[in-house]
């Protein structure tokens, strides 16, 4: 059954301007210069999820596809790494 609507043709889909593309995609040189470790990428990804959810850990965990308790353990581990151990 035809409802009278059709998908737009390729030439009818608006293309981003050069300035939009430049803002949306990092340059190849920036990507080549930045080879973070998996740990750093994980931290960045979690930080981005928390920013996106305005700090809501439950929603961030859902977004990341992990349990909230797992996210809390990861964050606690990161906090422990940042705190210097007291001299004994």
Contact map, one row per residue, 1 for C-alpha under 8 A:
1110000000000000000000000000000000000000000000000000000000000000000000000000000000000000
1111100000000000000000000000000000000000000000000000000000000000000000000000000000000000
1111100000000000000000000000000000000000000000000000000000000000000000000000000000000000
0111110000000000000000000000000000000000000000000000000000000000000000000000000000000000
0111111000000000000000000000000000000000000000000000000000000000000000000000000000000000
0001111100000000000000000000000000000000000000000000000000000000000000000000000000000000
0000111110000000000000000000000000000000000000000000000000000000000000000000000000000000
0000011111011000000000000000000000000000000000000000000000000000000000000000000000000000
0000001111111000000000000000000000000000000000000000000000000000000000000000000000000000
0000000111111000000000000000000000000000000000000000000000000000000000000000000000000000
0000000011111100000000000000000000000000000000000000000000000000000000000000000000000000
0000000111111100000000000000000000000000000000000000000000000000000000000000000000000000
0000000111111110000000000000000000000000000000000000000000000000000000000000000000000000
0000000000111111000000000000000000000000000000000000000000000000000000000000000000000000
0000000000001111100000000000000000000000000000000000000000000000000000000000000000000000
0000000000000111111110000000000000000000000000000000000000000000000000000000000000000000
0000000000000011111110000000000000000000000000000000000000000000000000000000000000000000
0000000000000001111111000000000000000000000000000000000000000000000000000000000000000000
0000000000000001111111100000000000000000000000000000000000000000000000000000000000000000
0000000000000001111111110000000000000000000000000000000000000000000000000000000000000000
0000000000000001111111111000000000000000000000000000000000000000000000000000000000000000
0000000000000000011111111110000000000000000000000000000000000000000000000000000000000000
0000000000000000001111111100000000000000000000000000000000000000000000000000000000000000
0000000000000000000111111100000000000000000000000000000000000000000000000000000000000000
0000000000000000000011111110000000000000000000000000000000000000000000000000000000000000
0000000000000000000001111111011000000000000000000000000000000000000000000000000000000000
0000000000000000000001001111111000000000000000000000000000000000000000000000000000000000
0000000000000000000000000111111100000000000000000000000000000000000000000000000000000000
0000000000000000000000000011111110000000000000000000000000000000000000000000000000000000
0000000000000000000000000111111111000000000000000000000000000000000000000000000000000000
0000000000000000000000000111111111100000000000000000000000000000000000000000000000000000
0000000000000000000000000001111111100000000000000000000000000000000000000000000000000000
0000000000000000000000000000111111100000000000000000000000000000000000000000000000000000
0000000000000000000000000000011111110000000000000000000000000000000000000000000000000000
0000000000000000000000000000001111111000000000000000000000000000000000000000000000000000
0000000000000000000000000000000001111111100000000000000000000000000000000000000000000000
0000000000000000000000000000000000111111100000000000000000000000000000000000000000000000
0000000000000000000000000000000000011111110000000000000000000000000000000000000000000000
0000000000000000000000000000000000011111111000000000000000000000000000000000000000000000
0000000000000000000000000000000000011111111100000000000000000000000000000000000000000000
0000000000000000000000000000000000011111111110000000000000000000000000000000000000000000
0000000000000000000000000000000000000111111111000000000000000000000000000000000000000000
0000000000000000000000000000000000000011111111100000000000000000000000000000000000000000
0000000000000000000000000000000000000001111111110000000000000000000000000000000000000000
0000000000000000000000000000000000000000111111111000000000000000000000000000000000000000
0000000000000000000000000000000000000000011111111100000000010001000000000000000000000000
0000000000000000000000000000000000000000001111111110000000000000000000000000000000000000
0000000000000000000000000000000000000000000111111111000000000000000000000000000000000000
0000000000000000000000000000000000000000000011111111100000010011000000000000000000000000
0000000000000000000000000000000000000000000001111111111110010000000000000000000000000000
0000000000000000000000000000000000000000000000111111111000000000000000000000000000000000
0000000000000000000000000000000000000000000000011111111000010000000000000000000000000000
0000000000000000000000000000000000000000000000001111111110110000000000000000000000000000
0000000000000000000000000000000000000000000000000111111100000000000000000000000000000000
0000000000000000000000000000000000000000000000000111111110010000000000000000000000000000
0000000000000000000000000000000000000000000000000100111111110000000000000000000000000000
0000000000000000000000000000000000000000000000000100101111111000000100110000000000000000
0000000000000000000000000000000000000000000000000000000111111100000100000000000000000000
0000000000000000000000000000000000000000000000000000100111111110000000000000000000000000
0000000000000000000000000000000000000000000001001101101111111111000000000000000000000000
0000000000000000000000000000000000000000000000000000000011111111111100100000000000000000
0000000000000000000000000000000000000000000000000000000001111111111100000000000000000000
0000000000000000000000000000000000000000000000001000000000111111110000000000000000000000
0000000000000000000000000000000000000000000001001000000000011111110000000000000000000000
0000000000000000000000000000000000000000000000000000000000001111111000000000000000000000
0000000000000000000000000000000000000000000000000000000000001111111101100000000000000000
0000000000000000000000000000000000000000000000000000000000001100111111100000000000000000
0000000000000000000000000000000000000000000000000000000011001100011111110000000000000000
0000000000000000000000000000000000000000000000000000000000000000001111111000000000000000
0000000000000000000000000000000000000000000000000000000000000000011111111100000000000000
0000000000000000000000000000000000000000000000000000000010001000011111111110000000000000
0000000000000000000000000000000000000000000000000000000010000000000111111111000000000000
0000000000000000000000000000000000000000000000000000000000000000000011111111100000000000
0000000000000000000000000000000000000000000000000000000000000000000001111111110000000000
0000000000000000000000000000000000000000000000000000000000000000000000111111111000000000
0000000000000000000000000000000000000000000000000000000000000000000000011111111100000000
0000000000000000000000000000000000000000000000000000000000000000000000001111111110000000
0000000000000000000000000000000000000000000000000000000000000000000000000111111111000000
0000000000000000000000000000000000000000000000000000000000000000000000000011111111100000
0000000000000000000000000000000000000000000000000000000000000000000000000001111111100000
0000000000000000000000000000000000000000000000000000000000000000000000000000111111110000
0000000000000000000000000000000000000000000000000000000000000000000000000000011111110000
0000000000000000000000000000000000000000000000000000000000000000000000000000001111111000
0000000000000000000000000000000000000000000000000000000000000000000000000000000011111100
0000000000000000000000000000000000000000000000000000000000000000000000000000000000111110
0000000000000000000000000000000000000000000000000000000000000000000000000000000000011111
0000000000000000000000000000000000000000000000000000000000000000000000000000000000001111
0000000000000000000000000000000000000000000000000000000000000000000000000000000000000111
